[in-house]
Structure formats: C-alpha cells, structure tokens
Amino acid sequence: MKLLVTGASGLLGNKVVQFALRKEHDVYAVYREHVATSGVPIKLDLTDYEKLRKLIFKIRPDVIIHAAAYTDVDGCELNRDLAWKINAEITKYLAMTSASVGSHLIYISTDYVFDGEKGLYKEGDKPNPVNYYGYTKLMGEEFVKEYAEKWCIARTSVIYGLGPSYKQNFATWLINNLREEKEVKVLTDQYVSPTLNTNLAEMLLEIAERKMTGIFHTAGADRVSRYKFAIKLSQVFNLNKNLIKPAKINDIQWRAKRPRDSSLDVSKALAQLNLGPKRLDQALNIMKNELVKYE
C-alpha cells in the first residue's frame, strides 16, 4: 500500500509512519518544520496548494492519513485565520485532491466537536463545538464529507504517549514534573477518553488497510477525569501521586472555553476493529514498556 501521512513528525503521525513501515508499506512522510525521521521525508507547507496538488498527483497514494492540525486550543481562539486555514481549508483541499486521484482519505478529528454537556458521545450525535478549535475541526469534517469520495473521519481524545521531544503532551508533561518533584494542578471536573498514540496509530493503519469508511470514535476505552488519568499514570510509573493537586475548570484562566465531558463512546470501534481501543491501564503499561526501551 502506498501511504501519504501529513503531520508525519508529530506525536501521532510519527507512530503511524513507523507502524506502516513495519508492515512494509510505502510511506511518504510529509512535514513542515521538524524533519520526519522515518519513511520518505517530504518537507511541505500544506497551505501551498499547488505544491500539495502536484505531490499527490505524482505519488497517487492509495491512502492519505491527514494528521496535521493546529491543536493549540487557546491559540486557535487568538489566531482564527490561521486555525481556519490549517484545520479547515487544508482539509478541504486534501478532500478535493484525494477524490481526483482516487485516494482513500482518513481525517483525524477530535472530541472537541462536541459541547461536553453529556459525554460518551456516539458517532451519530450532533456536534456543537464550544470553541474555535472545535469549530474548525468540525468544518474539516464537513469538507471531507462533501468533497472526498472515499473517506473516514477518526475522532479521538487527548492523545498522549512517547513522541518528538520538541513538544510535550499531557502524559509526558506529568511524568517530567513528578520526576522533578514538582506539584501539578489537574482538573477533577473535565472528563475525556485519553488515547495512547501507539493504540491510535494501530487503529488508523487497520482502517487504512481495510479501506473502512464513515465516522469512527478511535479513542481510549475509558471515560475518566483528567485527575483520575493523572493518578493512574502516577501509579503505573511509580511516581508520587501526592504531588497531583485537584483543580476545577473555573480555576483555570483559559482564552477558549473547554467542554466539561467530551468523552467518546468507542463501542463501534471495539466491535469493528481487530486492534480496537485499549483500556487505560493497558495503554499506560504499553507506554511504560516503551519508555523503558526508549531510555
């Protein structure tokens, strides 16, 4: 299979490329700033649509996994033009171009397309984002449905795991702080479905190989508060959980509003994928074993 991955040097894209190479697929790893270390690295600003079109027409990938995004929630609120361009416009152009060459497009979306009023959202629930990041990602979904011919929208939640050192995620930030004996404040009243990048990469690759279509909630299998997530992580990694201090959403000064419960119902993915969503304990142990090898 010929696979093109955007955001290939990121937390998720890097894992997708690694896993695809292990299965002997041809992988084209598109990056903008930080060099992709696996696959065929291709430096490209995705907003240069003419170069993007030429690249896709030249490669004619069987599958495009679009993992590149502007994920800074407060940043999207402040830089709306940039957020729209990266999360919505680029996705629209990729959808149109994928249709032109017959590629199957997999778009990585987010739990933040929901307002967080009920939690455990199913694929068919009506999106209603409460911040601009969620809105731009939702519009990306709409463009995929409108312009791509063969597509899958994979929504996920709080991606964590080992990845590029230039950018921390919630888990690595927590581990680093607890190892340095620093106190951290973590929310007790925000519920999510934490997703290990390794597990998500496995699911996306299976979707790509099987050319699965429609919307899938590809997140972790447990709905937990960020605080419970942090406590579980401290236990698995043998770190001092007493350094984790409970906080409330209203205690945090954010530019953008956050949904209180954007957890995802992953029963469809569990039923249809061979390598489906993992439980939190299992995922954290996988990450722990990866860290031992990494260090």
RODO-2510 file (C-alpha; in nm, 4 decimals, decimal comma):
residues 295
     n   res          X          Y          Z
     1     m     0,0000     0,0000     0,0000
     2     k     0,1182     0,3478    -0,0865
     3     l     0,0504     0,5751     0,2103
     4     l     0,0886     0,9529     0,2491
     5     v     0,0890     1,0877     0,6064
     6     t     0,0628     1,4579     0,6904
     7     g     0,1990     1,5782     1,0233
     8     a     0,4447     1,2893     0,9982
     9     s     0,6874     1,4267     1,2560
    10     g     0,4168     1,4765     1,5211
    11     l     0,3049     1,2695     1,8174
    12     l     0,0599     1,0661     1,6100
    13     g     0,1973     1,0906     1,2568
    14     n     0,5392     0,9630     1,3608
    15     k     0,3827     0,6462     1,5082
    16     v     0,1648     0,5893     1,2014
    17     v     0,4711     0,6063     0,9770
    18     q     0,6686     0,3658     1,1974
    19     f     0,3869     0,1100     1,2121
    20     a     0,3211     0,1314     0,8380
    21     l     0,6888     0,0729     0,7600
    22     r     0,6915    -0,2367     0,9824
    23     k     0,4152    -0,3762     0,7627
    24     e     0,6255    -0,2932     0,4558
    25     h     0,4003    -0,0238     0,3135
    26     d     0,5480     0,2575     0,1053
    27     v     0,5210     0,5635     0,3283
    28     y     0,5583     0,9289     0,2286
    29     a     0,6076     1,1364     0,5427
    30     v     0,5025     1,4990     0,4957
    31     y     0,6303     1,7515     0,7490
    32     r     0,6545     2,1296     0,7720
    33     e     0,9184     2,2206     1,0282
    34     h     1,0569     1,9237     1,2217
    35     v     1,2084     1,6618     0,9928
    36     a     1,0267     1,3288     0,9701
    37     t     1,2714     1,0582     1,0754
    38     s     1,1003     0,7613     0,9079
    39     g     0,9590     0,6882     0,5660
    40     v     1,0299     0,9112     0,2663
    41     p     1,0530     1,2583     0,4261
    42     i     0,8881     1,5391     0,2290
    43     k     0,9132     1,8977     0,3513
    44     l     0,5991     2,0860     0,2507
    45     d     0,3866     2,3759     0,3673
    46     l     0,0384     2,2312     0,3201
    47     t    -0,1024     2,5785     0,2548
    48     d     0,0920     2,5816    -0,0734
    49     y    -0,1922     2,4139    -0,2577
    50     e    -0,0199     2,3975    -0,5943
    51     k     0,2767     2,2054    -0,4499
    52     l     0,0395     1,9865    -0,2487
    53     r    -0,1632     1,9044    -0,5599
    54     k     0,1491     1,8209    -0,7608
    55     l     0,2771     1,5963    -0,4815
    56     i    -0,0461     1,3991    -0,4547
    57     f    -0,0803     1,3644    -0,8324
    58     k     0,2821     1,2459    -0,8514
    59     i     0,2571     0,9900    -0,5697
    60     r    -0,1077     0,8900    -0,6193
    61     p    -0,1301     0,7358    -0,2732
    62     d    -0,3775     0,4591    -0,2005
    63     v    -0,4492     0,6225     0,1347
    64     i    -0,3896     0,9691     0,2815
    65     i    -0,3853     0,9951     0,6603
    66     h    -0,4308     1,3623     0,7452
    67     a    -0,2856     1,4004     1,0948
    68     a    -0,1527     1,7565     1,0609
    69     a    -0,3533     2,0131     1,2583
    70     y    -0,3341     2,3276     1,4682
    71     t    -0,4251     2,1788     1,8060
    72     d    -0,3442     2,4647     2,0446
    73     v    -0,6977     2,5353     2,1683
    74     d    -0,6241     2,8822     2,3065
    75     g    -0,4004     2,9561     2,0076
    76     c    -0,6899     2,8820     1,7718
    77     e    -0,9074     3,1255     1,9652
    78     l    -0,6481     3,4006     1,9263
    79     n    -0,5326     3,3197     1,5708
    80     r    -0,8588     3,2398     1,3973
    81     d    -0,7403     3,2985     1,0416
    82     l    -0,4510     3,0571     1,0919
    83     a    -0,6725     2,7994     1,2643
    84     w    -0,9235     2,8130     0,9778
    85     k    -0,6534     2,7818     0,7152
    86     i    -0,4804     2,4824     0,8786
    87     n    -0,7745     2,2862     1,0196
    88     a    -1,0453     2,3586     0,7635
    89     e    -0,9038     2,4923     0,4347
    90     i    -0,6180     2,2438     0,4036
    91     t    -0,8585     1,9604     0,4810
    92     k    -1,0974     2,0856     0,2119
    93     y    -0,8210     2,0911    -0,0457
    94     l    -0,6974     1,7465     0,0552
    95     a    -1,0513     1,6116     0,0271
    96     m    -1,0904     1,7539    -0,3237
    97     t    -0,7482     1,6318    -0,4374
    98     s    -0,7936     1,2861    -0,2866
    99     a    -1,1110     1,2484    -0,4914
   100     s    -0,9256     1,3497    -0,8077
   101     v    -0,6669     1,0713    -0,7725
   102     g    -0,8923     0,8096    -0,6105
   103     s    -0,7185     0,8109    -0,2714
   104     h    -0,8919     0,6996     0,0462
   105     l    -0,8776     0,9932     0,2919
   106     i    -0,8591     0,9417     0,6679
   107     y    -0,9107     1,2652     0,8600
   108     i    -0,8115     1,2830     1,2264
   109     s    -1,0762     1,4804     1,4133
   110     t    -1,1439     1,5487     1,7791
   111     d    -1,3827     1,5078     2,0714
   112     y    -1,3905     1,8892     2,0828
   113     v    -1,6509     1,8927     1,8039
   114     f    -1,8951     1,8246     2,0927
   115     d    -2,0124     2,0694     2,3601
   116     g    -1,9400     1,8397     2,6552
   117     e    -2,2879     1,8583     2,8040
   118     k    -2,3464     1,4818     2,8190
   119     g    -2,0292     1,2823     2,7454
   120     l    -1,9807     0,9355     2,5938
   121     y    -2,0736     1,0732     2,2543
   122     k    -2,1619     0,8326     1,9760
   123     e    -2,0673     0,8812     1,6132
   124     g    -2,4204     0,9914     1,5246
   125     d    -2,4577     1,2522     1,7990
   126     k    -2,4896     1,6103     1,6798
   127     p    -2,1676     1,8140     1,7092
   128     n    -2,1826     2,1526     1,8786
   129     p    -1,8332     2,2905     1,9454
   130     v    -1,7846     2,5473     2,2219
   131     n    -1,4525     2,6865     2,0958
   132     y    -1,2988     2,7862     1,7637
   133     y    -1,0605     2,4899     1,7539
   134     g    -1,3566     2,2524     1,7695
   135     y    -1,5409     2,4565     1,5083
   136     t    -1,2528     2,4442     1,2582
   137     k    -1,2110     2,0694     1,3077
   138     l    -1,5851     2,0200     1,2583
   139     m    -1,5719     2,2199     0,9365
   140     g    -1,2848     1,9940     0,8287
   141     e    -1,5223     1,7004     0,8817
   142     e    -1,7908     1,8687     0,6727
   143     f    -1,5461     1,9352     0,3890
   144     v    -1,4330     1,5704     0,3949
   145     k    -1,7938     1,4519     0,3682
   146     e    -1,8699     1,6991     0,0898
   147     y    -1,5616     1,6702    -0,1303
   148     a    -1,3877     1,3357    -0,0686
   149     e    -1,5213     1,0251    -0,2414
   150     k    -1,3704     0,7586    -0,0155
   151     w    -1,3236     0,8769     0,3402
   152     c    -1,3097     0,8001     0,7102
   153     i    -1,3334     1,0521     0,9936
   154     a    -1,1499     0,9256     1,3026
   155     r    -1,2350     1,1268     1,6137
   156     t    -1,0032     1,0965     1,9086
   157     s    -0,9417     1,2496     2,2521
   158     v    -0,6347     1,3695     2,4480
   159     i    -0,3632     1,1917     2,2509
   160     y    -0,0653     1,1069     2,4708
   161     g     0,2462     0,8925     2,4584
   162     l     0,6104     0,8983     2,3619
   163     g     0,6937     1,1145     2,0664
   164     p     0,9054     1,4055     1,9472
   165     s     1,0995     1,5770     2,2245
   166     y     1,0163     1,9234     2,0894
   167     k     0,6561     1,9039     2,2055
   168     q     0,5155     1,7633     2,5285
   169     n     0,1748     1,6047     2,5739
   170     f    -0,0272     1,5683     2,8939
   171     a     0,1371     1,2395     2,9951
   172     t     0,4981     1,3404     2,9294
   173     w     0,4395     1,6788     3,0962
   174     l     0,3046     1,4988     3,4020
   175     i     0,5873     1,2436     3,4149
   176     n     0,8552     1,5110     3,3823
   177     n     0,7044     1,7263     3,6569
   178     l     0,6510     1,4390     3,9001
   179     r     1,0038     1,3097     3,8421
   180     e     1,1309     1,6555     3,9357
   181     e     0,9104     1,6500     4,2480
   182     k     0,7023     1,9434     4,1243
   183     e     0,3384     1,9889     4,2199
   184     v     0,0861     1,9929     3,9369
   185     k    -0,2763     2,1023     3,9256
   186     v    -0,5082     1,8697     3,7353
   187     l    -0,8808     1,9040     3,6662
   188     t    -1,1265     1,6849     3,8532
   189     d    -1,4306     1,8057     3,6576
   190     q    -1,3239     1,7595     3,2965
   191     y    -1,3869     1,4118     3,1515
   192     v    -1,2106     1,2731     2,8456
   193     s    -1,1125     0,9464     2,6731
   194     p    -0,7306     0,9517     2,6853
   195     t    -0,5800     0,7903     2,3758
   196     l    -0,2333     0,6370     2,3523
   197     n    -0,0660     0,7371     2,0258
   198     t     0,0522     0,3779     1,9720
   199     n    -0,3028     0,2419     2,0014
   200     l    -0,4432     0,5141     1,7756
   201     a    -0,1762     0,4508     1,5113
   202     e    -0,2691     0,0795     1,5109
   203     m    -0,6366     0,1622     1,4631
   204     l    -0,5709     0,4103     1,1828
   205     l    -0,3475     0,1676     0,9978
   206     e    -0,6144    -0,1016     1,0162
   207     i    -0,8740     0,1450     0,8851
   208     a    -0,6328     0,2312     0,6027
   209     e    -0,5587    -0,1317     0,5108
   210     r    -0,9260    -0,2287     0,5156
   211     k    -1,0355     0,0973     0,3451
   212     m    -1,3042     0,1433     0,6111
   213     t    -1,5439     0,4336     0,5636
   214     g    -1,7652     0,6552     0,7775
   215     i    -1,7086     0,8062     1,1210
   216     f    -1,5296     0,6146     1,3957
   217     h    -1,4549     0,7173     1,7529
   218     t    -1,0959     0,5969     1,7817
   219     a    -1,0127     0,6943     2,1390
   220     g    -0,9198     0,5171     2,4596
   221     a    -1,1806     0,2793     2,6010
   222     d    -1,2213     0,4568     2,9371
   223     r    -1,4040     0,7769     3,0312
   224     v    -1,2027     0,9398     3,3110
   225     s    -1,1431     1,2813     3,4612
   226     r    -0,8058     1,4307     3,3846
   227     y    -0,7317     1,3996     3,7581
   228     k    -0,8054     1,0258     3,7606
   229     f    -0,5958     0,9877     3,4469
   230     a    -0,3075     1,1607     3,6244
   231     i    -0,3416     0,9445     3,9360
   232     k    -0,3483     0,6256     3,7270
   233     l    -0,0409     0,7372     3,5368
   234     s     0,1483     0,8138     3,8592
   235     q     0,0673     0,4659     3,9884
   236     v     0,1773     0,2848     3,6717
   237     f     0,5015     0,4853     3,6513
   238     n     0,5680     0,4647     4,0287
   239     l     0,5608     0,8405     4,0784
   240     n     0,4417     1,0459     4,3756
   241     k     0,0655     1,0919     4,3342
   242     n     0,0575     1,3320     4,6311
   243     l     0,2124     1,5955     4,4041
   244     i    -0,1051     1,5917     4,1933
   245     k    -0,3400     1,8572     4,3283
   246     p    -0,7083     1,8698     4,2317
   247     a    -0,8338     2,1751     4,0431
   248     k    -1,1608     2,2857     3,8822
   249     i    -1,2236     2,4167     3,5308
   250     n    -1,3297     2,7521     3,6753
   251     d    -0,9895     2,7796     3,8481
   252     i    -0,8082     2,7892     3,5133
   253     q    -0,7775     3,1103     3,3123
   254     w    -0,8226     2,9980     2,9520
   255     r    -0,8875     3,2040     2,6419
   256     a    -1,1124     2,9332     2,4978
   257     k    -1,3957     2,7518     2,6703
   258     r    -1,3458     2,3771     2,7223
   259     p    -1,6167     2,1099     2,7130
   260     r    -1,6713     1,9513     3,0555
   261     d    -1,7301     1,5989     2,9295
   262     s    -1,6191     1,5276     2,5736
   263     s    -1,5590     1,1557     2,6337
   264     l    -1,6330     0,9309     2,3381
   265     d    -1,8326     0,6100     2,3100
   266     v    -1,5965     0,3696     2,1310
   267     s    -1,8295     0,0698     2,1057
   268     k    -1,8370     0,0896     1,7232
   269     a    -1,4568     0,0759     1,7015
   270     l    -1,4466    -0,2066     1,9570
   271     a    -1,6959    -0,4058     1,7525
   272     q    -1,5470    -0,3471     1,4077
   273     l    -1,1709    -0,3174     1,4555
   274     n    -0,9402    -0,6105     1,5270
   275     l    -0,6994    -0,3744     1,7055
   276     g    -0,9544    -0,1574     1,8808
   277     p    -0,9446     0,0931     2,1679
   278     k    -0,7475    -0,0173     2,4737
   279     r    -0,8385     0,0262     2,8391
   280     l    -0,6422     0,2946     3,0234
   281     d    -0,4423     0,0573     3,2453
   282     q    -0,3350    -0,1489     2,9460
   283     a    -0,2406     0,1574     2,7428
   284     l    -0,0364     0,3092     3,0260
   285     n     0,1540    -0,0161     3,0697
   286     i     0,2324    -0,0190     2,6978
   287     m     0,3661     0,3352     2,7294
   288     k     0,5713     0,2348     3,0347
   289     n     0,7326    -0,0511     2,8425
   290     e     0,8046     0,1834     2,5511
   291     l     0,9681     0,4311     2,7879
   292     v     1,1962     0,1618     2,9322
   293     k     1,3175     0,0794     2,5793
   294     y     1,3427     0,4479     2,4883
   295     e     1,5561     0,5388     2,7893
***
